[in-house]
């Protein structure tokens, strides 16, 4: 009771200067940081929508092709959304209820037109606020005058004929129709931005406040308004939100105090059970959707009343959080897990709940679980206005937003070449010396990285666009699963089909992974205990070459073993790892690139570093493959020998002389040309990703050392090695080195650098 009284006193203390749903401080922060990638797309989209709104005719209630039973076309008229003609009656009257199914006749009346007008005013006011283009404000004011103020076109300030049911009640509106004007709440946030523009005059301000004063009075005194206020579900909550917003806007302090002061007791306690269920919403055929909808309304009230962040405010938000907690337990789950009805829109409402959880986090920053859930499940379409209005991106968000724009560009460039050549199995690999895009077929060892990047974009964003692109760019390389001439099926298949299987659980992807493992197994030699790498080369060059890169391909075996239960795959992976551990590494933890074995007895013939400066040098990407590979082997086996080897490689790497301050290594750390030697961003990306995972397996101080090193590498990649928007054929990173001794792909963008960079970003966020 003390908490309740404290909450009521706090709410009553809020004055007409309380904040709107939008946070002006946040908007100001966004305005000063519009160049950030996570804001840029939404800003560009906003301006595009503002251009469309600026060219459209101003909506008016006079445009409908039907008039209310009053005979006055200025009277707003709408149809009850879920009511349809009765098929058993010749004239269909009276209409009957089909809960959860919208009647398209809505389009002919005023409801959608009202929503379009309010949305356009919001768009134009925000565009004016962010860019200062006065014509946007001018158009917004023109729309406001047309809908609310001009004698010839204005709406009468009531909803007497909102949500009629044809054939009932003399075709007069119902109390539920008051929810039609909910769009006015956010619109008034936009209006209050417009008040600083030249176009919105004092006369406009006075007239609009007068209109809303009359509208508020009608809501409070009409039979429909009184009935709506007595509802026990989201309609009553939405009614209160509107009363609070309109009384605040018009300066009606008495009504504002009354409705804020009673909100907790009248709305929250009557609609939310102690366990967080909302029983009045759970009766619906769209039970999850309406529960989320009502929660969103309540959050709107809390946001309008957040100007005092007192202890009592936070304590009294417990019931609101209970309602959120009840729904949050179903976030990320299937509709079959929901114990009530939800006949449609499950995914869309899941996304809306994620946004609500983010807004709740803004109200109570101690609920970091809300932040985590929101980040994990929100559909991150960077053109979504939510990013401008509420979201504060971190460095990972901005990195993925930049990647989003670049990869869209790369898709365009790749598809152009595919169309020209009539071959959709071509995949972007790198940038040629002349700046053109190098495209490759399978079995190029890099053919799976591009689709893997697209799957990682989907993993981060949950945006169906990226899933569709990933699917489209994965299946064209399916036939590689039968390619027994390559040791790189792990790179090709697990980073594409394996990623798809992890994220979708679809058997078709799983089957490709298993077949690829079976094919790769044909390259295993039991005597040597390894997979053979290269088939090329004369016997006097090597007889059974095994490269350190092959450590990454073992993930394909480990996963195939888990999928099928066939221990043969597991045993081959362990044997290869043990043999590599024994023969590939020097005492200081650095590795040779190639070990050549005698296939007859498994003995070592020689050790060389084929892609490094010299046999005894330290080829950077090779160190990355080793670190990543043994860390991954520990993940699957929990064999301490693999963990110890990964730690040894990491310690060696982090103490190498000649390491640049930004920790992006030279292509070979013993190249005598250092510091003029080329860098290799791809090696940094691989190593950073591995260090993030390794940090999860070791004690505190050591883990911190690895994370700090990975953070520094990724920060360098983000700030100094990113391609400019629209440049480098849509690749993400610059300054990678492919095969230096062959004079190929030196100081260019390469797809595997981008793949492991995105993976490192996900690991930094804790989403892998």
C-alpha positions in Angstrom: 0.0 0.0 0.0 2.8 2.4 0.8 4.3 1.7 -2.6 0.9 2.4 -4.3 0.4 5.7 -2.4 4.0 6.7 -3.2 3.4 5.9 -6.9 0.2 7.9 -6.9 1.8 10.9 -5.2 4.6 10.8 -7.7 2.3 10.7 -10.7 0.2 13.5 -9.4 3.4 15.5 -9.0 4.0 15.3 -12.8 2.9 18.6 -14.4 1.9 19.5 -17.9 5.6 19.9 -18.6 6.1 16.1 -18.3 7.9 14.5 -21.3 6.2 13.1 -24.3 6.6 9.4 -25.3 9.7 10.5 -27.2 12.8 11.5 -25.3 13.9 14.9 -26.5 17.4 14.3 -25.1 17.7 11.1 -27.1 16.5 12.8 -30.3 19.1 15.6 -29.8 21.8 12.9 -29.3 20.7 11.2 -32.5 20.6 14.5 -34.4 24.3 15.1 -33.5 25.2 11.5 -34.5 23.3 11.0 -37.7 26.5 9.9 -39.4 26.6 6.7 -37.3 25.8 3.7 -39.5 23.0 2.5 -37.2 21.2 5.8 -37.6 22.2 6.6 -41.2 19.8 4.1 -42.9 16.8 5.1 -40.8 17.6 8.8 -41.4 17.8 8.2 -45.2 14.6 6.2 -45.1 12.9 8.9 -43.1 13.9 11.5 -45.7 12.6 9.3 -48.5 9.3 8.9 -46.7 9.2 12.6 -46.0 9.6 13.3 -49.7 6.7 11.0 -50.5 4.6 12.7 -47.8 5.5 16.1 -49.0 4.1 15.3 -52.4 0.8 13.6 -51.4 -2.5 15.2 -51.0 -3.6 16.2 -47.5 -6.0 13.5 -46.1 -9.4 14.7 -44.9 -12.6 13.1 -43.6 -14.3 14.7 -46.6 -12.7 12.1 -48.9 -14.7 9.1 -47.9 -17.3 7.8 -50.3 -19.9 7.3 -47.5 -21.4 9.6 -44.9 -22.3 8.8 -41.2 -25.9 8.4 -40.3 -25.8 12.0 -39.0 -25.6 13.2 -42.6 -22.6 15.3 -41.7 -19.5 14.3 -43.8 -17.3 16.1 -41.3 -18.1 13.4 -38.8 -15.5 10.7 -38.6 -16.7 7.3 -39.8 -15.1 3.8 -39.4 -16.1 0.2 -39.5 -15.5 -2.3 -36.6 -12.4 -4.1 -37.8 -13.5 -7.7 -37.1 -17.2 -7.5 -38.2 -18.2 -9.0 -41.6 -21.5 -9.3 -43.5 -23.6 -12.2 -42.2 -23.6 -14.8 -45.1 -26.9 -16.2 -43.9 -28.7 -12.8 -44.6 -29.5 -11.5 -48.1 -28.3 -8.0 -47.2 -25.6 -9.3 -44.8 -27.1 -7.2 -41.9 -26.4 -7.0 -39.1 -22.7 -7.7 -39.5 -21.2 -10.5 -37.3 -17.9 -10.9 -35.5 -15.0 -12.8 -36.8 -12.4 -12.1 -34.1 -8.9 -11.5 -35.3 -9.8 -11.3 -39.0 -9.8 -7.7 -40.5 -12.6 -6.7 -42.9 -11.1 -4.9 -46.0 -14.1 -2.6 -46.1 -12.1 -0.5 -43.6 -10.2 0.9 -46.5 -13.2 2.9 -47.8 -13.8 4.9 -44.6 -11.8 7.2 -42.4 -9.8 5.0 -40.1 -6.8 4.3 -42.4 -6.9 7.9 -43.7 -6.6 9.2 -40.1 -3.7 6.9 -39.5 -2.0 7.9 -42.8 -2.4 11.6 -41.8 -1.0 11.2 -38.3 1.9 9.1 -39.7 2.7 11.6 -42.3 2.8 14.5 -39.8 5.1 12.4 -37.6 7.4 11.7 -40.6 7.5 15.3 -41.8 8.0 16.7 -38.3 10.9 14.4 -37.6 12.4 15.0 -41.0 12.2 18.8 -40.3 13.7 18.3 -36.9 16.7 16.3 -38.1 17.5 18.1 -41.4 16.0 21.6 -40.9 14.2 21.6 -44.3 11.3 24.0 -43.7 9.2 22.6 -46.5 8.7 19.4 -44.5 7.3 21.5 -41.6 5.2 23.4 -44.0 3.6 20.3 -45.4 3.0 18.8 -41.9 1.3 22.0 -40.9 -0.8 21.9 -44.0 -1.9 18.4 -43.2 -2.8 19.5 -39.6 -4.8 22.4 -40.9 -6.7 20.2 -43.4 -7.6 17.5 -40.9 -8.3 19.6 -37.8 -8.6 23.3 -38.6 -9.9 24.3 -42.0 -13.7 24.8 -42.0 -14.2 23.1 -45.3 -12.2 19.9 -44.5 -11.9 19.5 -40.7 -13.0 16.6 -38.7 -15.6 17.3 -36.0 -13.9 16.8 -32.6 -15.7 13.5 -31.7 -15.9 9.8 -32.6 -19.6 9.3 -32.5 -19.5 7.1 -35.6 -16.3 5.3 -35.0 -16.3 1.5 -35.4 -19.9 1.1 -36.4 -21.4 -2.3 -36.9 -23.7 -2.0 -39.9 -27.3 -3.0 -39.0 -26.9 -2.4 -35.3 -27.5 0.6 -33.0 -28.7 2.8 -35.9 -25.3 2.6 -37.4 -23.9 4.6 -34.6 -20.4 4.1 -33.3 -19.3 1.9 -30.4 -17.1 2.8 -27.4 -14.3 0.7 -28.9 -14.0 3.2 -31.7 -12.1 5.5 -29.4 -9.0 3.5 -30.0 -9.1 4.7 -33.6 -7.6 8.0 -32.6 -4.6 6.5 -30.7 -2.4 7.7 -33.6 -2.9 11.2 -32.4 -0.8 10.5 -29.3 2.5 10.1 -31.3 1.4 12.8 -33.7 1.3 15.3 -30.9 4.9 14.4 -30.1 5.6 15.5 -33.7 3.5 18.6 -33.3 5.5 19.7 -30.4 8.7 19.4 -32.5 7.0 21.6 -35.1 6.3 24.3 -32.7 9.9 25.5 -33.2 9.4 25.8 -36.9 8.5 28.9 -38.9 5.5 27.3 -40.5 3.6 26.4 -37.3 2.1 29.7 -36.1 0.8 30.8 -32.8 -2.7 30.8 -34.4 -2.2 27.2 -35.4 -1.0 26.3 -32.0 -4.0 27.9 -30.3 -6.5 26.5 -32.7 -5.1 22.9 -32.5 -5.1 23.0 -28.7 -8.7 24.2 -28.8 -9.6 21.3 -31.1 -8.0 18.8 -28.7 -9.6 20.5 -25.7 -13.1 19.9 -27.3 -12.0 16.3 -28.3 -10.9 15.6 -24.8 -14.1 17.0 -23.4 -16.1 14.7 -25.7 -14.0 11.7 -24.6 -14.6 12.5 -20.9 -18.4 13.3 -21.1 -19.8 11.3 -24.0 -21.6 8.0 -23.4 -19.1 6.2 -25.6 -16.1 7.8 -23.8 -17.6 6.8 -20.4 -18.2 3.3 -21.5 -14.7 3.0 -23.0 -13.2 4.1 -19.7 -15.0 1.2 -17.9 -13.6 -1.5 -20.2 -11.3 -4.0 -18.5 -8.8 -4.5 -21.3 -6.5 -2.7 -23.7 -9.3 -0.3 -24.7 -9.4 1.2 -21.3 -5.6 1.5 -21.2 -5.5 3.2 -24.6 -8.3 5.5 -23.5 -6.2 6.6 -20.5 -3.1 7.1 -22.6 -5.1 9.4 -24.9 -6.6 11.3 -22.0 -3.2 11.8 -20.4 -1.6 12.9 -23.7 -4.4 15.3 -24.6 -4.7 16.8 -21.2 -1.0 17.3 -21.0 -1.0 18.9 -24.5 -3.9 21.2 -23.8 -2.7 22.1 -20.3 -5.7 20.5 -18.5 -3.8 20.0 -15.2 -6.9 18.7 -13.3 -7.6 15.9 -15.7 -3.9 15.1 -16.0 -3.5 14.7 -12.3 -6.6 12.6 -12.0 -5.7 10.1 -14.7 -2.0 9.8 -13.8 -2.9 9.4 -10.1 -5.4 6.6 -10.8 -3.6 4.8 -13.5 -1.9 2.2 -11.3 -5.0 1.3 -9.4 -7.6 1.6 -12.1 -5.7 0.0 -15.0 -2.7 -2.0 -13.9 -4.1 -3.7 -10.8 -7.3 -4.6 -12.6 -5.7 -6.0 -15.7 -2.4 -7.7 -14.5 -2.4 -10.7 -12.3 0.4 -11.1 -9.7 2.1 -13.6 -12.1 2.0 -11.1 -14.9 -0.8 -12.6 -16.9 -3.4 -10.3 -18.5 -6.5 -12.4 -18.4 -8.8 -10.1 -20.4 -6.3 -10.2 -23.3 -5.7 -14.0 -23.0 -9.3 -14.7 -23.9 -8.7 -13.4 -27.5 -7.8 -15.4 -30.6 -4.7 -13.1 -30.7 -3.9 -13.5 -27.1 -0.2 -12.9 -27.3 -0.7 -9.9 -29.6 -3.2 -8.2 -27.5 -1.2 -8.8 -24.3 1.8 -7.2 -26.0 -0.5 -4.4 -27.3 -1.8 -3.6 -23.9 1.7 -3.7 -22.4 2.9 -1.2 -25.0 0.1 1.2 -24.0 1.2 1.0 -20.4 4.8 1.6 -21.4 3.6 4.7 -23.2 2.2 6.1 -19.9 5.4 5.3 -18.1 7.4 7.1 -20.8 5.2 10.1 -20.6 5.7 10.2 -16.9 9.4 9.4 -16.7 10.6 12.9 -15.8 11.2 11.9 -12.2 13.3 8.8 -11.9 12.6 8.2 -8.2 12.8 5.0 -6.1 9.1 4.9 -5.8 8.7 5.1 -9.6 11.0 2.1 -10.1 9.3 0.1 -7.3 5.9 0.8 -8.7 7.0 -0.5 -12.0 7.2 -4.0 -10.7 3.8 -5.0 -11.8 4.5 -3.6 -15.3 7.7 -5.7 -15.4 5.7 -8.7 -14.2 3.5 -8.4 -17.3 6.6 -8.1 -19.4 8.2 -11.0 -17.7 5.2 -13.3 -18.4 5.4 -12.5 -22.1 9.2 -12.5 -22.3 9.4 -16.1 -21.4 8.0 -16.9 -24.8 10.3 -14.6 -26.7 12.2 -16.5 -29.3 9.9 -19.6 -29.0 7.4 -21.0 -31.4 3.7 -20.3 -31.3 3.1 -23.9 -30.4 4.8 -23.2 -27.0 2.2 -20.4 -26.3 -0.5 -21.9 -24.1 -3.3 -19.6 -25.5 -4.5 -18.7 -28.9 -2.5 -16.7 -31.5 -4.0 -17.4 -34.8 -1.7 -15.1 -36.8 1.2 -12.6 -36.6 3.3 -14.5 -34.1 6.6 -13.3 -35.5 5.5 -9.7 -35.9 4.3 -9.6 -32.3 7.5 -11.2 -31.0 9.4 -8.3 -32.6 7.0 -5.8 -31.1 7.6 -7.3 -27.7 11.4 -7.1 -28.2 11.0 -3.4 -28.8 8.8 -3.1 -25.7 11.5 -4.8 -23.7 14.0 -2.3 -25.0 11.8 0.6 -24.0 11.4 -1.0 -20.5 15.1 -1.2 -20.2 15.3 2.5 -20.9 12.9 3.1 -18.0 14.8 0.8 -15.7 18.5 0.3 -16.7 19.0 -2.4 -14.0 16.9 -4.8 -16.1 19.8 -5.8 -18.4 18.0 -9.0 -19.1 15.5 -6.9 -21.1 18.3 -5.4 -23.0 19.8 -8.8 -23.8 16.4 -10.2 -24.9 15.7 -7.2 -27.0 19.1 -7.3 -28.7 18.7 -11.1 -29.3 15.2 -11.0 -30.7 14.5 -7.6 -32.2 14.4 -7.5 -36.0 17.2 -5.1 -36.7 16.2 -3.4 -39.9 18.3 -0.3 -39.8 15.8 1.6 -41.9 13.3 1.1 -39.0 12.4 4.4 -37.4 12.7 2.7 -34.0 16.4 3.2 -34.3 16.0 7.0 -34.5 13.3 7.3 -31.8 14.5 5.0 -29.1 17.6 2.9 -29.8 21.1 3.7 -28.7 23.5 1.6 -30.7 26.7 0.2 -29.4 29.9 -0.4 -31.5 28.6 -3.8 -32.6 25.3 -2.4 -33.8 27.2 0.2 -35.8 29.6 -2.3 -37.2 26.7 -4.5 -38.4 24.8 -1.5 -39.7 27.9 -0.7 -41.8 28.1 -4.3 -42.9 24.4 -4.3 -43.8 24.9 -1.4 -46.3 28.1 -2.9 -47.7 26.7 -6.4 -48.3 23.6 -5.0 -50.0 26.0 -3.3 -52.4 28.1 -6.4 -52.8 24.9 -8.4 -53.6 24.1 -5.9 -56.3 27.6 -6.1 -57.8 27.7 -9.9 -57.7 24.2 -10.3 -59.2 25.2 -8.0 -62.0 28.1 -10.3 -62.9 26.0 -13.4 -62.5 23.4 -12.1 -64.8 26.0 -11.2 -67.4 27.6 -14.6 -67.2 24.4 -16.6 -66.7 25.9 -18.4 -63.7 24.4 -18.0 -60.3 26.9 -20.3 -58.6 29.6 -17.6 -58.8 30.6 -16.1 -55.5 32.5 -12.9 -54.6 35.9 -13.7 -53.2 38.1 -10.5 -53.4 39.0 -7.4 -55.2 41.3 -7.7 -58.2 44.3 -5.4 -58.7 42.2 -3.3 -61.2 39.5 -2.8 -58.6 37.0 -5.3 -60.1 35.2 -8.0 -58.3 36.8 -11.5 -58.3 34.1 -14.1 -58.5 34.8 -17.8 -58.0 33.1 -21.2 -58.6 33.1 -24.1 -56.3 35.4 -25.8 -55.5 37.4 -22.6 -54.7 38.1 -22.9 -51.0 36.5 -19.4 -50.5 33.2 -20.2 -52.2 31.3 -20.7 -48.9 32.3 -17.6 -47.0 29.9 -15.1 -48.7 26.8 -17.1 -47.9 28.2 -17.6 -44.4 28.4 -13.8 -44.1 24.7 -13.5 -45.1 23.7 -16.1 -42.5 25.6 -14.1 -39.9 23.8 -11.0 -40.9 20.5 -13.0 -40.4 21.8 -14.3 -37.1 22.4 -10.8 -35.8 19.4 -9.0 -37.4 16.7 -11.7 -37.5 15.7 -9.8 -40.7 14.0 -12.1 -43.2 15.7 -10.2 -46.0 19.1 -11.7 -45.0 17.7 -15.1 -44.6 16.3 -15.0 -48.1 19.6 -13.8 -49.5 21.5 -16.4 -47.5 19.3 -19.2 -48.8 19.7 -17.9 -52.4 23.5 -17.8 -52.1 23.9 -21.1 -50.3 22.3 -23.7 -52.5 24.2 -22.9 -55.7 27.3 -24.5 -54.2 25.6 -27.6 -52.9 27.4 -29.9 -55.3 30.7 -29.2 -53.5 29.5 -31.8 -50.9 30.7 -34.5 -53.4 34.1 -32.9 -54.1 36.7 -35.4 -52.9 39.6 -33.4 -54.4 39.6 -30.7 -51.7 40.5 -30.7 -48.1 38.6 -27.4 -47.6 35.1 -28.8 -47.3 34.9 -27.4 -43.8 35.5 -23.9 -45.1 33.2 -24.4 -48.0 30.3 -26.3 -46.4 30.3 -25.7 -42.7 30.6 -22.0 -43.0 27.6 -22.0 -45.3 25.4 -25.0 -45.0 26.5 -25.6 -41.4 25.7 -22.1 -40.4 22.3 -22.5 -42.1 21.6 -25.7 -40.2 22.6 -24.1 -36.9 20.2 -21.2 -37.4 17.2 -22.9 -39.0 17.4 -26.5 -37.9 16.3 -27.6 -41.4 17.2 -31.1 -42.3 18.1 -30.3 -45.9 21.1 -28.3 -44.7 22.0 -31.0 -42.2 22.1 -33.6 -44.9 24.6 -31.5 -47.0 26.9 -31.2 -43.9 26.8 -35.0 -43.3 27.5 -35.8 -47.0 30.4 -33.3 -47.1 31.9 -35.0 -44.0 31.6 -38.4 -45.7 33.4 -37.0 -48.7 36.1 -35.3 -46.7 36.7 -38.6 -44.8 38.0 -40.1 -48.1 41.0 -37.9 -47.7 41.9 -39.4 -44.3 45.0 -41.6 -44.0 44.9 -43.9 -41.0 48.7 -44.4 -41.1 49.5 -40.7 -41.0 46.5 -39.9 -38.8 45.6 -36.9 -40.8 43.5 -35.5 -43.7 45.6 -35.0 -46.8 45.6 -31.4 -47.9 47.0 -30.9 -51.4 47.0 -33.3 -54.3 49.2 -31.2 -56.4 53.0 -31.2 -56.4 55.5 -33.8 -57.5 56.7 -36.6 -55.1 60.0 -34.8 -54.6 58.1 -31.7 -53.4 55.8 -33.6 -51.0 54.1 -36.9 -50.7 51.3 -36.3 -48.1 51.1 -32.6 -47.4 49.1 -31.5 -44.4 48.6 -27.7 -43.8 47.7 -26.0 -40.6 44.6 -24.6 -42.2 43.1 -28.0 -42.0 42.5 -27.5 -38.3 39.4 -25.4 -39.2 37.9 -28.2 -41.4 37.7 -30.5 -38.3 34.5 -28.7 -37.2 32.7 -30.4 -40.1 33.8 -33.8 -38.6 32.8 -32.9 -35.1 29.4 -31.7 -36.1 28.8 -34.7 -38.4 29.6 -37.0 -35.5 27.1 -35.1 -33.3 24.4 -35.3 -36.0 24.8 -38.9 -36.9 26.2 -40.5 -33.8 29.0 -41.9 -36.0 32.2 -41.8 -33.8 34.3 -42.4 -36.9 34.1 -38.7 -37.8 35.0 -37.7 -34.2 37.9 -40.1 -34.1 39.3 -38.8 -37.4 39.1 -35.2 -36.1 40.8 -36.1 -32.9 43.5 -38.0 -34.7 44.2 -35.2 -37.1 44.3 -32.7 -34.2 46.7 -34.9 -32.2 49.0 -35.4 -35.1 49.0 -31.7 -35.9 49.7 -30.9 -32.3 52.7 -33.2 -32.3 54.3 -32.2 -35.5 53.2 -28.7 -36.6 54.4 -26.5 -33.8 57.7 -25.2 -32.7 58.6 -25.0 -29.0 57.7 -21.3 -28.8 54.2 -21.9 -30.0 54.5 -20.8 -33.6 53.7 -23.2 -36.4 55.0 -24.3 -39.8 52.5 -24.0 -42.6 53.0 -27.5 -44.2 54.2 -30.8 -42.8 54.9 -33.5 -45.4 54.4 -37.1 -44.2 55.4 -40.4 -45.5 52.1 -42.1 -46.2 53.6 -45.5 -45.8 54.7 -45.2 -42.2 53.4 -41.7 -41.0 56.9 -40.3 -40.4 57.6 -36.6 -41.0 59.6 -35.9 -44.2 59.9 -32.2 -43.9 58.3 -29.0 -42.5 58.0 -25.8 -44.6 56.0 -22.6 -44.6 54.7 -22.5 -48.1 52.8 -19.2 -47.8 55.2 -17.5 -45.4 58.3 -15.5 -46.0 60.6 -18.4 -45.1 60.2 -21.9 -43.6 61.1 -20.7 -40.1 59.0 -17.5 -40.3 55.7 -16.8 -38.7 52.9 -16.7 -41.3 50.2 -14.7 -39.5 47.1 -16.3 -40.9 48.6 -19.8 -40.2 48.9 -18.8 -36.5 45.3 -17.8 -36.6 44.2 -21.1 -38.1 46.1 -23.0 -35.3 44.7 -20.9 -32.5 41.2 -21.1 -33.8 41.4 -24.8 -34.6 42.6 -25.9 -31.2 40.2 -23.7 -29.4 37.4 -25.2 -31.4 38.7 -28.7 -30.7 38.6 -28.0 -27.0 34.9 -26.9 -27.4 34.0 -30.3 -28.8 36.2 -32.6 -26.8 37.1 -30.8 -23.5 40.5 -32.3 -23.9 42.9 -30.1 -21.9 45.8 -30.7 -24.3 43.9 -28.7 -26.9 43.1 -25.9 -24.5 46.8 -25.8 -23.4 47.9 -25.6 -27.0 45.5 -22.8 -27.8 46.7 -20.9 -24.7 50.3 -21.5 -25.8 49.7 -20.1 -29.3 47.8 -17.1 -27.8 50.6 -16.3 -25.4 53.2 -16.5 -28.1 51.1 -14.3 -30.4 50.5 -11.6 -27.9 54.2 -11.3 -27.1 55.6 -11.4 -30.6 58.1 -8.6 -31.3 57.2 -6.2 -34.2 53.5 -6.4 -33.4 52.0 -3.1 -34.5 50.3 -0.9 -31.9 46.9 -1.5 -33.5 47.5 -5.3 -33.3 46.7 -5.9 -37.0 49.6 -8.1 -37.9 51.9 -8.0 -40.9 51.3 -10.8 -43.3 54.4 -12.6 -41.8 55.7 -11.5 -38.5 59.3 -12.2 -39.5 59.3 -10.5 -42.8 62.5 -8.4 -42.9 60.5 -5.6 -44.7 58.6 -4.8 -41.5 57.4 -2.1 -40.9 56.8 -1.6 -44.7 55.5 -5.2 -45.1 51.8 -5.6 -45.9 49.3 -6.1 -43.1 46.7 -8.9 -42.9 43.3 -7.9 -41.6 42.1 -11.4 -42.2 44.6 -12.9 -39.7 43.5 -10.3 -37.1 39.8 -11.2 -37.7 40.5 -15.0 -37.3 42.6 -14.5 -34.2 40.2 -12.1 -32.6 37.3 -14.5 -33.1 39.4 -17.3 -31.6 40.5 -15.2 -28.6 36.9 -14.3 -27.7 36.0 -18.0 -27.6 39.2 -19.0 -25.8 38.4 -16.4 -23.1 35.3 -18.3 -22.2 37.4 -21.4 -21.2 40.1 -19.9 -19.0 40.2 -18.2 -15.6 39.4 -14.5 -15.0 42.7 -12.6 -15.5 43.8 -14.7 -18.4 40.3 -14.4 -20.0 40.5 -10.6 -19.5 43.8 -10.5 -21.3 42.4 -12.4 -24.3 39.3 -10.3 -24.4 41.2 -7.1 -24.2 43.5 -8.1 -27.1 40.5 -9.2 -29.2 38.7 -6.0 -28.4 41.7 -4.0 -29.5 42.0 -5.9 -32.8 38.3 -5.5 -33.5 38.3 -1.9 -32.6 41.2 -1.3 -35.0 39.3 -3.2 -37.8 36.2 -1.1 -37.1 37.9 2.2 -37.0 40.9 2.0 -39.4 40.3 -1.0 -41.7 36.7 -0.6 -42.8 36.0 0.1 -46.4 34.2 3.4 -47.1 30.4 3.0 -47.8 29.8 1.8 -51.4 33.5 1.2 -52.0 35.7 -1.9 -52.4 33.0 -3.8 -54.2 30.9 -4.0 -51.0 33.6 -5.8 -48.9 33.8 -4.9 -45.2 37.5 -4.8 -44.5 40.5 -3.5 -46.3 44.2 -4.5 -46.1 44.2 -8.3 -46.2 46.9 -10.5 -47.7 46.1 -13.7 -49.5 49.1 -15.5 -51.0 52.0 -13.2 -50.8 54.7 -15.5 -52.3 52.4 -16.0 -55.3 51.9 -12.2 -55.6 48.1 -12.7 -55.3 45.6 -10.8 -53.3 48.0 -8.5 -51.6 46.6 -5.5 -49.6 43.0 -6.1 -50.8 39.6 -7.0 -49.4 38.9 -10.7 -49.1 35.7 -12.5 -48.1 37.1 -14.7 -45.3 38.4 -11.6 -43.6 34.8 -10.3 -43.6 33.4 -13.6 -42.4 35.6 -13.9 -39.4 35.2 -10.2 -38.6 31.4 -10.7 -38.4 31.9 -13.8 -36.3 34.2 -11.9 -34.0 31.6 -9.2 -33.6 29.0 -11.7 -32.6 31.3 -13.3 -30.1 32.2 -9.9 -28.7 28.4 -9.4 -28.1 28.1 -12.9 -26.6 25.7 -14.0 -29.3 27.8 -17.1 -30.3 
